[in-house]
C-alpha cells in the first residue's frame, strides 16, 4: 500500500492548483505530514508528473498563503483568543502547553529566528505564524522570513524525493516518508541535545573554575 502515492495521483489531476491546495492544507490539517507529501511530490517530479521548479513554487505558494492567513487572523483576533488557538493547535500536533510557552518566550526575543528558522523545525513550523502574530512581528518581516524558510523546507524534501527515486526507481513513497520521519526525529533530538549542552557548558566551566 502507498497512501501518499494515491494522494499524489489526486493532486496531479489538478496540476499546479493541486500543489497550491496541498501546500495550504498542510498548514490547517496537522494529520498531513508536510515532509512526507513533499517527498512524494519530489518522486512524482522524477516521473515527469510536474517539474521540480513547479513543484517547489506551487507548494511554497500554498504554504505561504496558509501561514500568512494564520498570522493575519491572529493579529485580528487579539492576544487572548489567539493564545487559546495556539494551545488548541499544539494539542493537535502533540505540543504541550509547557513547550509552547517555552517556544513563545524564546522566540519572543529572537524575531529573526522566528521568521526563518522556525519554518525549518518540525511541528514548531505549524505554530510559528500564530506566535508571530502574538509577538506582533511586522508583516513585512514575517512574510519575507517565512517565504525564505518555506522555500528552503519545500526545496529540501522535494529534492530528496526526486533524487532518491533516481537511485531507487521502485521505492514506495510512504516507506520513504517514514524513513525521512525517523531521520527528522533523530536530527531534532541531536540538535536539542547539542543546544542543551551548549547552554550548560558555561555553567560547568564556571563551577569547575570555582573549585
Buried (B, 14 or more C-beta within 10 A) or exposed (E): EBEBBEBBEEBBEEEBEBBBBBBBBBBEEBEBBBBBBBBBBBBBBBEEBBEBEBBBBBBBBBBBBBBBBBBBBBBEBEEEEBBEBBBEBBEEBEBEEEBBBEBBEEBBEEBEBBBBBBBBBBBBBBBBBBBBBBBEBEBEBBBEBBBBBBBBBBBBBBBBBBBBBEEEEEBBBBEBBBEBBEEBEEEBEEEEEEEEEEEEEEEEEEEEEEE
